[in-house]
Amino acid sequence: MAQSEGTLRDAAGLEALISRAAAQGKGLPPVEKWNPDFCGDLDMEIKADGTWFYMGTPIGRQPLVRLFSTVLRKDTDGKTYLVTPVERVGIRVEDAHFLAVELNVSGEGDEQVMTFRTNVGDIVEAGADNPLRFVIDSRNGGLKPYLLVRGRLEALLARPVMYELVSYGEDVEIDGKSMFAVRSKGEIFPIMHSGELKEQSL
């Protein structure tokens, strides 16, 4: 399908299409099971702060953003798509697909559970199926924690959430090395070597 023939449909038309996809059943649409043809790239981007843009303009309607988020899929080619039963269109992602904006911690020790809420309403408990990973920002040396939400889609922890998460950190010995780490659902997620913590710019 040529882009001029409707791949880059207007937002209202795309919303209607995704509404039909979302209506396939309760819960999240089974995007991992759909294998439609690639229909080109859409002028849509998810910025690092979680804001969605369409044709250079922020999408101000949160229900529409939530709808788009339910049909996101990141494939093995490293690219992110909006996927429906009838088409697959590429979009741009500046950093992560979602932003984790709230953290709730319950229990202690091995019983501790870290539950996150994303900017589009996903509720995710960190654990074996939804691990946390930590990288150092090459630009400023700051810590950037990510949470796997589903498939290959991740949420970047917002700055206040990151600081709250770090407050639950503890020194844990892993493979004979002292690591600063957090726990959730019986899993240990190492953040960095304990000795590096004082030097780290959070």
Sequence and secondary structure as in RCSB ss.txt:
>XXXX:A:sequence
MAQSEGTLRDAAGLEALISRAAAQGKGLPPVEKWNPDFCGDLDMEIKADGTWFYMGTPIGRQPLVRLFSTVLRKD
TDGKTYLVTPVERVGIRVEDAHFLAVELNVSGEGDEQVMTFRTNVGDIVEAGADNPLRFVIDSRNGGLKPYLLVR
GRLEALLARPVMYELVSYGEDVEIDGKSMFAVRSKGEIFPIMHSGELKEQSL
>XXXX:A:secstr
  GGGTTT  HHHHHHHHHHHHTTSSSS  GGG    EEEEEEEEE TTS EEETTEE   HHHHHHHHTTEEE 
TTS EEEE SS EEEEEESS SEEEEEEEEES GGG EEEEEETTS EEE SSSS EEEEE TTT BEEEEEEEE
TTEEEEE HHHHHHHHTT EEEEETTEEEEEEEETTEEEEEEEGGGTTT B 
